[in-house]
Amino acid sequence: MALFNHALDIVNPDNWTSLDLRVLLLRSTGSAPTASVTTVADMFTAGAVELSDTAYVRKTLSGLSVLTTGADRAGDADSPTWTALGGSQTASGVVLFQHITNDAGSKPLAYWTFTQATTGGDFTIAWAAGGLINWNA
């Protein structure tokens, strides 16, 4: 996982569950996002390409919670699933972002890389058991 430079200025354990957090899938034909972009629109201007397969939509995260282990805390969420996703493209990563009206206002927070072809079946992003973003004491 890579955090965008401003991510921890936006999210913290006190506001995690109140934010409109969403994810989008990136397509392998584009460039990986850089940590310095400040909006989702900037990420696309810099060469990232969003998946556009059949049944693809951006997902709003549900089940937002804060996990506590000793003095450490982590933001967690339910794993998003796309039902019957496409079948002709390859996803290269998932971007977590704070949705604010549109791409020009929305703030990318974190990016996970992977390579997974869409097959027309269900497509799930399984978050690590320790949460999506960690805040260590």
N, C-alpha and C positions, 0 to 999 in steps of 0.2 A: 504494500500500500504506500502511496505517496500522497502527502498533504500538499495542498496549494499553499503558497506563502502566507496568505492572510487567514487561513482556516481557523486557527485557534484564537484569532481576534473576533471571530463571529460566533463560534459554538463553544459552549462550556457546560459543565454538569448542571448548572442552574437553569439554562434555557433550552437544553436539548429537546425535551419533550414538548415544548411549545412551538417549535419551528415547523415550517412547511418544508420537509425534507423529501427530495425526490431523487430518482436515479435514471440515468439514460445509458444506453449501450452504444459503444463506439464500434465502427466498422474497420476492418483491417486495411482497407484501401486508403485510410487517412493517416495523418501524423499523430503521434502520441501527444497529449497536451503537456505543456510546460508549466512548472510550478508558479511561474510569474504572472500568468493570466488572471485577471480579476473578475471577469464575467463569463458566462456560458457563451455569449455572442463572440467575445474575444477568442475563446477556445476554437470556435469554428473558423473564424477569420484566419487564425494561425495554422489551419490545415486539418484539424480533426474532422472526421466525417461520422455522422450519426447513422446507426443501422436504419434500414428502411424496409425490412422484410414484411411480408404479410403477417398481420396480427401484432405488429410491434407498436407499442405506445410507451411513453415515459410512465414510470410507476411512482406513485406517492407511497412513501414508506409508512407502514403501520406498526403498531406495537412498540412505539418508542419508549425506551426505559433507560435508566442509569444503573449500571452494575457497580457494586462496591466490593472490593477485595482489599481488606486492610485499609490503608490510606489511599489506595489507587481507585480511580473511578473511570468507567468507560461508557460511552454512548452505544446503545444496542437498538436493534430493530428486527422485525420479522423479515425473513428472507423473501424477496420478491420472485414471483413466477410469471412467466409469459406462457400462455396456453397456445399450443399449436403454432409456434413461432416459425414463420417463413420456410426456409429450406434451400436458400440459394446464396446466402452471404456468410461471412465469417466475422464473429464478434471478436474484438481485440481488447476489450476492457469495459469497465463500468465506472461511471462518474457519479459521485454523490454530490448533490448541490442543494443550496437553499433557494427555493423558488420564491421570486419576488416579481410578480406581474408578467414578465417576459424574459427572454434570454439576455437582453441588454441590462436588466436589473438583477438577474439571478447570479448567485455567487457559487462557483465550484469550490468544493471543500476537500474531496479526496478522490483518488483514482487508483483502481486496481487493474493490473494487466493480466490477461490470459488469452488463449486462442481457442475458440470453440465455434465450430460450424453449426449453423442452424439447420435443423433436419425436418422441420414440420412438426416436431414433437414439443413437449413442454420443455421450457428452458428456465432453470432456477439459479439464482445467485445465492449460494449458501455462505452466510457470514461466519466468521470465526467465532468460536464459543466465547472468546474474551471481549467481544464487541467490535464496533466499527472504528471508533476513534477513542484513544486512551488518553486520559489526563492523569499523569503520575504526580503524586504528592511531592 
